[in-house]
């Protein structure tokens, strides 16, 4: 099994530390970081944020050769596990890459997890440890063994699945609801204290139930759990779909504040946010499931 461990190296310098373990590596084991992320079809060059890459087998340092701007080869000997360690600079407060400061962390796997060539079909495990006090983890990635805050081990069936599950960490608001019997979770980071979380959950429930009914009628959808991750910022708007979640960004002012019972006026910005939620959720089927064969694998 391919194993990753991700930790905060320096929140003020916006640096994650990632440790990758590869059992029985190839003699010239290649690893690379993607140049793009599914759903955002532009070359992003994530490797430009990777630094300090080192490799070892046991206590022996392994020579690394950089083959191109995003690919390296490790000169392995024998079958001892190959351990690689590196830093990732994370200071892009968008849905496409990675972000880290003293208050919040977010990452897509395409920004932080090296692809082990020839081993993409194997299970990939991720350990998230040593979170700051009060921080929690939100992700749709299946957990193996985690504590109440979400620290611990997660596992994907393969590399494609691994990088299609972004992770949110911090002191966010979290709410839960069911749509057509399926568990859904809504996480909001950066919201104002008076935002109406109950209203957001109720509106999201109606959206999700309508779209599940559109695609499946009375049948259950293919996913067992779905997570919305909303980053509320001073100014911004957008989203990126994934197979069992979506990452969203919107201005915090558009979140509906709590109002007196009976009031039902919705601000234009909030209605636009509901449209974004509906749009990205619809991509769970149209794009993530219904797509050209050429895009079937990352």
C-alpha angles and dihedrals in degrees: 000000000000110000132198130187117196122193138164106259097179121348093191091053090043094237130150119193115216126192118194124194120197116186116213096001124198117260090255098025112192126208130178143175119232120253095210141028125229111258094027106072102199133100105260102173096216091178091074087077095052118097143160096036112181133169135204141175105204105312094336120102112231121216116240126205120197107222098182138341093294107020132080134181122213118209097224126182125199124349100292114133116271115227120196125186128190145153127241121203108221118186106123108113094203136101094254108065136008138301135189134172136139092284107038145012131198133167144172115217091237088067099049113020119078116220112237105217114234092014101072094112094057124096113272121210126199126197117201110192145159098032117181116264112285096014122130135191127238122187141129090227108119112258123225102184121350137155127236091280094050096254113144140051130349127179136203125195091233143345094277090057092045096057093043092067115074119199129222120198130181142064097315132156113255131195133173136209141160125237118189087345094304120124114243129183129200119200122187122188121192100013123153114256094248098054115129105242093171091056091049091052092048093050093045090051092057092048094050095046092051093051095044088051091049093055102031110017106206094344125101119257121244095255124076098201136018132196130201114200114193122186108200109205139167091265131353145101135199148085145215124213126225133179097267104007145025133223113220135184126194141152110276091226091069093062108106112250121223111271136187117284112278097025111121107169112135122204116234091241092055092050088051089052090053087053090054091050090050092046096051094042090053088057088066084082106017103058101002095055104010105053143117115292089238089068095047091104129034 
